[in-house]
Amino acid sequence: MTLRLRAGVFTAETDYGIALLDEDHDQYFTLNPTAATVVRTLLDGAEVPAAARALTTRYAVDAATAEDDVRSLVGELRAAGLVEDDDGPRPHGRRT
């Protein structure tokens, strides 16, 4: 399962991670560096296990906890309507 941003959602790099800008609902969400690592990895086409490995490589976290955290973040992003499953080629939100 790879993810893409829903149409109308864009990323903006910040000093502290990433902001997700939802133009349709005039909202933005800030992601800390840990969540930013996960989102960057998933938006680049990786799946959950690869995003978990990215966390274990960068941070002092075990594999099981990292995978749970990635799945939890994906669930929160879905619940907020920011991402959807990537079923094929379609550009995701622009990165600035």
DSSP file with accessible surface (Angstrom, degrees, kcal/mol):
  #  RESIDUE AA STRUCTURE BP1 BP2  ACC     N-H-->O    O-->H-N    N-H-->O    O-->H-N    TCO  KAPPA ALPHA  PHI   PSI    X-CA   Y-CA   Z-CA
    1    1 A M              0   0   76      0, 0.0    47,-0.4     0, 0.0     2,-0.3   0.000 360.0 360.0 360.0 113.8    0.0    0.0    0.0
    2    2 A T        -     0   0   27     84,-0.4    84,-2.7    45,-0.1     2,-0.3  -0.809 360.0-139.0-107.1 160.7    1.5    3.3   -1.1
    3    3 A L  E     -A   85   0A   4     39,-0.7     2,-0.3    43,-0.4    42,-0.3  -0.808  15.7-172.7-118.8 158.9   -0.1    6.6   -0.5
    4    4 A R  E     -A   84   0A  28     80,-2.3    80,-2.4    -2,-0.3     2,-0.2  -0.964  36.0 -98.6-139.9 157.9   -0.6    9.9   -2.3
    5    5 A L  E     -A   83   0A   2     -2,-0.3    78,-0.3    78,-0.2     3,-0.1  -0.517  44.0-108.0 -72.5 143.2   -2.0   13.2   -1.1
    6    6 A R    >   -     0   0   46     76,-2.6     3,-2.0    -2,-0.2    87,-0.1  -0.376  48.6 -84.9 -64.4 148.3   -5.6   13.8   -1.9
    7    7 A A  T 3  S+     0   0   57      1,-0.3    -1,-0.1    85,-0.1    17,-0.1  -0.333 121.1  33.4 -53.6 135.2   -6.1   16.4   -4.7
    8    8 A G  T 3  S+     0   0   15      1,-0.3    15,-2.5    -3,-0.1    16,-0.5   0.415  95.6 105.7  93.9  -1.5   -6.1   19.8   -3.0
    9    9 A V  E <   +B   22   0B   1     -3,-2.0     2,-0.3    13,-0.2    84,-0.3  -0.952  46.1 177.8-114.3 131.9   -3.5   18.8   -0.4
   10   10 A F  E     -B   21   0B  32     11,-2.3    11,-3.4    -2,-0.5     2,-0.3  -0.903  21.9-127.4-131.9 156.0    0.1   20.1   -0.7
   11   11 A T  E     -Bc  20  95B   1     83,-1.5    85,-1.0    -2,-0.3     2,-0.4  -0.770  16.3-171.9-103.2 151.3    3.3   19.8    1.3
   12   12 A A  E     -B   19   0B  19      7,-2.0     7,-2.8    -2,-0.3     2,-0.2  -0.974  23.2-129.7-139.8 123.5    5.5   22.6    2.4
   13   13 A E  E     -B   18   0B  85     83,-1.6     2,-0.3    -2,-0.4     5,-0.2  -0.519  32.0-176.9 -69.4 140.3    8.9   22.0    4.0
   14   14 A T  E >   -B   17   0B  40      3,-2.3     3,-0.8    -2,-0.2    -1,-0.0  -0.805  42.8-100.9-129.9 174.3    9.4   23.9    7.3
   15   15 A D  T 3  S+     0   0  177     -2,-0.3     3,-0.1     1,-0.2    -2,-0.0   0.711 123.3  40.1 -67.5 -19.9   12.2   24.3    9.8
   16   16 A Y  T 3  S-     0   0  118     16,-0.1     2,-0.4     1,-0.0    -1,-0.2   0.312 129.8 -69.8-114.9   6.0   10.5   21.7   12.0
   17   17 A G  E <  S-B   14   0B   6     -3,-0.8    -3,-2.3    15,-0.1     2,-0.3  -0.941  79.2 -32.3 148.5-121.6    9.2   19.1    9.5
   18   18 A I  E     -BD  13  31B   3     13,-1.7    13,-3.3    -2,-0.4     2,-0.4  -0.986  39.0-147.5-137.4 146.1    6.4   19.4    7.0
   19   19 A A  E     -BD  12  30B   6     -7,-2.8    -7,-2.0    -2,-0.3     2,-0.6  -0.934  11.9-149.1-109.2 136.5    3.2   21.2    6.8
   20   20 A L  E     -BD  11  29B   1      9,-3.1     9,-2.3    -2,-0.4     2,-0.6  -0.952  13.5-155.9-103.3 121.4    0.3   19.6    4.9
   21   21 A L  E     -BD  10  28B  65    -11,-3.4   -11,-2.3    -2,-0.6     2,-0.9  -0.882   7.0-163.4-105.3 118.1   -1.9   22.3    3.4
   22   22 A D  E >>> -BD   9  27B   3      5,-3.1     5,-1.9    -2,-0.6     3,-0.6  -0.836   8.2-178.8-102.1  95.8   -5.5   21.4    2.7
   23   23 A E  T 345S+     0   0  102    -15,-2.5     3,-0.4    -2,-0.9    -1,-0.2   0.808  77.0  60.9 -66.6 -30.1   -6.7   24.1    0.3
   24   24 A D  T 345S+     0   0  102    -16,-0.5    -1,-0.2     1,-0.2   -15,-0.1   0.805 118.5  27.3 -67.7 -29.3  -10.2   22.6    0.1
   25   25 A H  T <45S-     0   0  116     -3,-0.6    -1,-0.2   -17,-0.2    -2,-0.2   0.260 103.8-120.8-117.1  10.0  -10.9   23.1    3.8
   26   26 A D  T  <5S+     0   0  154     -4,-0.6     2,-0.3    -3,-0.4    -3,-0.2   0.913  71.1 126.3  49.5  48.3   -8.5   26.0    4.5
   27   27 A Q  E   < -D   22   0B 103     -5,-1.9    -5,-3.1     2,-0.0     2,-0.3  -0.934  43.0-161.1-129.8 156.7   -6.6   24.0    7.1
   28   28 A Y  E     -D   21   0B 160     -2,-0.3     2,-0.4    -7,-0.2    -7,-0.2  -0.984   3.6-157.5-137.0 151.9   -3.0   23.1    7.6
   29   29 A F  E     -D   20   0B  62     -9,-2.3    -9,-3.1    -2,-0.3     2,-0.4  -0.990  10.9-144.8-127.1 132.2   -1.4   20.3    9.6
   30   30 A T  E     -D   19   0B  76     -2,-0.4     2,-0.5   -11,-0.2   -11,-0.2  -0.843  10.5-159.8-101.7 137.0    2.1   20.4   11.0
   31   31 A L  E     -D   18   0B  15    -13,-3.3   -13,-1.7    -2,-0.4   -15,-0.0  -0.962  15.3-130.7-115.9 130.8    4.2   17.2   11.1
   32   32 A N     >  -     0   0   91     -2,-0.5     4,-2.9   -15,-0.2     5,-0.2  -0.128  40.5 -89.5 -69.2 172.8    7.2   16.9   13.4
   33   33 A P  H  > S+     0   0   66      0, 0.0     4,-2.0     0, 0.0     5,-0.1   0.856 127.2  52.5 -57.3 -34.4   10.5   15.6   11.9
   34   34 A T  H  > S+     0   0   56      2,-0.2     4,-1.7     1,-0.2     5,-0.1   0.960 113.5  41.6 -66.3 -50.1    9.6   12.0   12.8
   35   35 A A  H  > S+     0   0   15      1,-0.2     4,-2.8     2,-0.2     5,-0.2   0.876 111.6  57.7 -65.0 -34.9    6.2   12.1   11.0
   36   36 A A  H  X S+     0   0    0     -4,-2.9     4,-2.9     1,-0.2     5,-0.3   0.901 103.3  53.2 -62.4 -40.1    7.8   14.1    8.2
   37   37 A T  H  X S+     0   0    7     -4,-2.0     4,-2.1    -5,-0.2    -1,-0.2   0.933 111.4  46.2 -59.0 -45.0   10.2   11.2    7.6
   38   38 A V  H  X S+     0   0    4     -4,-1.7     4,-2.7     2,-0.2     5,-0.2   0.949 113.9  46.9 -63.4 -49.3    7.3    8.8    7.4
   39   39 A V  H  X S+     0   0    5     -4,-2.8     4,-2.9     1,-0.2     5,-0.2   0.931 112.1  49.7 -63.4 -44.7    5.3   11.0    5.0
   40   40 A R  H  X S+     0   0   65     -4,-2.9     4,-1.4     1,-0.2    -1,-0.2   0.929 112.5  48.6 -58.5 -44.4    8.3   11.7    2.7
   41   41 A T  H  <>S+     0   0   32     -4,-2.1     5,-1.8    -5,-0.3    -2,-0.2   0.934 114.6  44.1 -62.8 -46.5    9.0    8.0    2.5
   42   42 A L  H ><5S+     0   0    3     -4,-2.7     3,-1.7     1,-0.2   -39,-0.7   0.900 111.9  51.8 -67.5 -40.6    5.5    7.0    1.8
   43   43 A L  H 3<5S+     0   0   12     -4,-2.9    -1,-0.2     1,-0.3    -2,-0.2   0.766 101.0  63.3 -69.4 -21.7    4.9    9.7   -0.8
   44   44 A D  T 3<5S-     0   0  115     -4,-1.4    -1,-0.3    -5,-0.2    -2,-0.2   0.368 129.7 -94.6 -81.5   4.3    8.1    8.6   -2.6
   45   45 A G  T < 5S+     0   0   41     -3,-1.7    -3,-0.2     1,-0.3    -2,-0.1   0.436  81.3 134.2 102.9   0.7    6.3    5.3   -3.2
   46   46 A A      < -     0   0   26     -5,-1.8   -43,-0.4     1,-0.1    -1,-0.3  -0.358  47.9-127.3 -78.7 163.5    7.5    3.2   -0.3
   47   47 A E    >>  -     0   0  102    -45,-0.1     4,-1.9    -2,-0.1     3,-0.7  -0.524  36.3 -84.4-104.0 175.9    5.2    1.0    1.7
   48   48 A V  H 3> S+     0   0    3    -47,-0.4     4,-2.6     1,-0.2     5,-0.2   0.869 124.2  53.9 -51.3 -47.8    4.7    0.8    5.5
   49   49 A P  H 3> S+     0   0   51      0, 0.0     4,-2.3     0, 0.0    -1,-0.2   0.908 109.7  48.7 -58.9 -37.1    7.6   -1.5    6.2
   50   50 A A  H <> S+     0   0   26     -3,-0.7     4,-2.1     2,-0.2    -2,-0.2   0.894 110.5  50.6 -68.9 -37.1   10.1    0.8    4.4
   51   51 A A  H  X S+     0   0    0     -4,-1.9     4,-1.6     2,-0.2    -1,-0.2   0.905 109.7  50.9 -66.3 -38.4    8.8    3.8    6.3
   52   52 A A  H  X S+     0   0    5     -4,-2.6     4,-2.3     1,-0.2    -2,-0.2   0.914 109.0  51.2 -64.1 -41.1    9.2    1.9    9.6
   53   53 A R  H  X S+     0   0  149     -4,-2.3     4,-2.2     1,-0.2    -1,-0.2   0.886 104.8  57.1 -62.8 -37.6   12.8    1.0    8.6
   54   54 A A  H  X S+     0   0   24     -4,-2.1     4,-1.6     1,-0.2    -1,-0.2   0.903 108.9  47.1 -60.1 -37.6   13.4    4.7    7.9
   55   55 A L  H  X S+     0   0    5     -4,-1.6     4,-3.1     2,-0.2    -2,-0.2   0.923 111.0  49.1 -69.3 -44.6   12.4    5.5   11.4
   56   56 A T  H  < S+     0   0   48     -4,-2.3     5,-0.2     1,-0.2    -2,-0.2   0.818 111.7  51.2 -67.5 -27.7   14.6    2.7   13.0
   57   57 A T  H  < S+     0   0  120     -4,-2.2    -1,-0.2    -5,-0.2    -2,-0.2   0.881 121.4  31.3 -72.2 -37.8   17.5    3.9   11.0
   58   58 A R  H  < S+     0   0  158     -4,-1.6     2,-0.3    -5,-0.2    -2,-0.2   0.755 122.0  38.2 -92.4 -29.9   17.1    7.5   12.1
   59   59 A Y  S  < S-     0   0   75     -4,-3.1     2,-1.9    -5,-0.2    -1,-0.1  -0.875  85.6-103.2-127.4 159.0   15.7    7.2   15.6
   60   60 A A  S    S+     0   0  115     -2,-0.3     2,-0.3    -3,-0.0    -4,-0.1  -0.556  75.6 121.7 -82.3  80.1   16.2    5.0   18.6
   61   61 A V        -     0   0   39     -2,-1.9    -2,-0.1    -5,-0.2     2,-0.1  -0.996  60.8-117.5-142.8 142.5   13.0    3.0   18.1
   62   62 A D     >  -     0   0   93     -2,-0.3     4,-2.6     1,-0.1     5,-0.2  -0.391  31.3-109.0 -79.8 161.8   12.5   -0.8   17.7
   63   63 A A  H  > S+     0   0   68      1,-0.2     4,-2.6     2,-0.2     5,-0.2   0.878 115.0  50.4 -59.8 -43.0   10.9   -2.2   14.5
   64   64 A A  H  > S+     0   0   63      2,-0.2     4,-2.3     1,-0.2    -1,-0.2   0.929 113.4  45.1 -65.5 -43.5    7.6   -3.2   16.0
   65   65 A T  H  > S+     0   0   55      2,-0.2     4,-2.7     1,-0.2    -2,-0.2   0.919 112.4  52.4 -65.3 -41.9    7.0    0.2   17.6
   66   66 A A  H  X S+     0   0    0     -4,-2.6     4,-2.6     1,-0.2    -2,-0.2   0.928 110.3  47.3 -61.0 -44.4    8.1    2.0   14.4
   67   67 A E  H  X S+     0   0   61     -4,-2.6     4,-2.6     1,-0.2     5,-0.2   0.919 112.1  49.9 -66.4 -40.3    5.6    0.0   12.3
   68   68 A D  H  X S+     0   0  106     -4,-2.3     4,-2.4    -5,-0.2    -1,-0.2   0.919 111.8  49.2 -59.8 -43.3    2.8    0.6   14.8
   69   69 A D  H  X S+     0   0   84     -4,-2.7     4,-2.6     2,-0.2    -2,-0.2   0.899 110.6  49.7 -64.6 -41.4    3.6    4.3   14.7
   70   70 A V  H  X S+     0   0    0     -4,-2.6     4,-2.7     2,-0.2     5,-0.2   0.948 112.3  47.4 -62.5 -47.4    3.6    4.4   10.9
   71   71 A R  H  X S+     0   0  126     -4,-2.6     4,-2.3     1,-0.2    -2,-0.2   0.898 112.1  51.0 -62.1 -38.2    0.3    2.6   10.7
   72   72 A S  H  X S+     0   0   64     -4,-2.4     4,-2.3    -5,-0.2    -1,-0.2   0.932 110.8  47.8 -64.2 -45.4   -1.2    5.0   13.3
   73   73 A L  H  X S+     0   0   23     -4,-2.6     4,-2.7     2,-0.2     5,-0.2   0.931 110.7  51.4 -62.3 -44.6    0.0    8.1   11.4
   74   74 A V  H  X S+     0   0    4     -4,-2.7     4,-2.6     1,-0.2    -1,-0.2   0.922 109.6  51.3 -58.7 -42.5   -1.4    6.7    8.2
   75   75 A G  H  X S+     0   0   35     -4,-2.3     4,-2.7     1,-0.2    -1,-0.2   0.908 110.6  48.0 -61.3 -40.8   -4.7    6.1    9.9
   76   76 A E  H  X S+     0   0  120     -4,-2.3     4,-1.9     2,-0.2    -2,-0.2   0.902 111.3  50.0 -67.4 -40.3   -4.7    9.7   11.2
   77   77 A L  H  <>S+     0   0   10     -4,-2.7     5,-2.5     2,-0.2     6,-0.7   0.903 113.1  46.9 -64.8 -40.0   -3.9   11.1    7.8
   78   78 A R  H ><5S+     0   0   95     -4,-2.6     3,-1.6    -5,-0.2    -2,-0.2   0.921 110.1  52.5 -64.4 -46.5   -6.7    9.1    6.3
   79   79 A A  H 3<5S+     0   0   91     -4,-2.7    -1,-0.2     1,-0.3    -2,-0.2   0.850 108.5  51.0 -60.1 -33.4   -9.2   10.1    9.0
   80   80 A A  T 3<5S-     0   0   43     -4,-1.9    -1,-0.3    -5,-0.2    -2,-0.2   0.519 114.7-120.8 -80.8  -5.1   -8.3   13.7    8.3
   81   81 A G  T < 5S+     0   0   29     -3,-1.6    -3,-0.2    -4,-0.3    -2,-0.1   0.748  78.0 121.8  74.0  25.3   -9.0   13.1    4.6
   82   82 A L      < +     0   0    2     -5,-2.5   -76,-2.6    -6,-0.2     2,-0.3   0.742  67.4  32.1 -92.3 -25.3   -5.4   14.1    3.6
   83   83 A V  E     -A    5   0A  13     -6,-0.7     2,-0.3   -78,-0.3   -78,-0.2  -0.864  56.1-172.4-131.4 163.8   -4.3   10.9    1.8
   84   84 A E  E     -A    4   0A  60    -80,-2.4   -80,-2.3    -2,-0.3     2,-0.1  -0.946  42.1 -79.3-146.4 164.4   -5.6    8.1   -0.2
   85   85 A D  E     -A    3   0A  71     -2,-0.3     2,-0.9   -82,-0.2   -82,-0.3  -0.413  44.1-123.0 -65.2 142.7   -4.2    4.8   -1.6
   86   86 A D        +     0   0   49    -84,-2.7   -84,-0.4     1,-0.1    -1,-0.1  -0.790  35.1 172.1 -91.6 106.3   -2.1    5.2   -4.7
   87   87 A D        -     0   0  143     -2,-0.9    -1,-0.1     1,-0.2    -2,-0.0   0.292  62.0 -36.0 -97.8   6.9   -3.7    3.1   -7.3
   88   88 A G  S    S-     0   0   28      2,-0.1     2,-0.2     0, 0.0    -1,-0.2  -0.959  94.8 -22.8 160.7-175.3   -1.5    4.2  -10.2
   89   89 A P        +     0   0  140      0, 0.0    -2,-0.0     0, 0.0     0, 0.0  -0.396  68.4 127.3 -67.1 124.4    0.2    7.1  -11.8
   90   90 A R        -     0   0  101     -2,-0.2    -2,-0.1    -4,-0.0    -3,-0.0  -0.702  60.3-109.2-169.7 125.6   -1.1   10.5  -10.8
   91   91 A P        -     0   0  118      0, 0.0     2,-0.1     0, 0.0     3,-0.1  -0.344  31.3-140.8 -64.9 136.9    1.1   13.3   -9.4
   92   92 A H        -     0   0   59      1,-0.2     3,-0.1   -49,-0.1   -86,-0.1  -0.359  47.6 -50.5 -85.7 178.3    0.6   14.0   -5.7
   93   93 A G        -     0   0   11    -84,-0.3    -1,-0.2   -87,-0.1   -83,-0.1  -0.019  69.4 -96.4 -49.2 149.6    0.5   17.5   -4.3
   94   94 A R        -     0   0  143     -3,-0.1   -83,-1.5     1,-0.1     2,-0.5  -0.366  31.9-134.2 -70.6 147.7    3.4   19.7   -5.2
   95   95 A R  B      c   11   0B  90    -85,-0.1   -83,-0.2    -3,-0.1    -1,-0.1  -0.880 360.0 360.0-102.4 132.0    6.3   20.0   -2.8
   96   96 A T              0   0  101    -85,-1.0   -83,-1.6    -2,-0.5   -86,-0.0  -0.780 360.0 360.0-120.3 360.0    7.6   23.4   -2.0
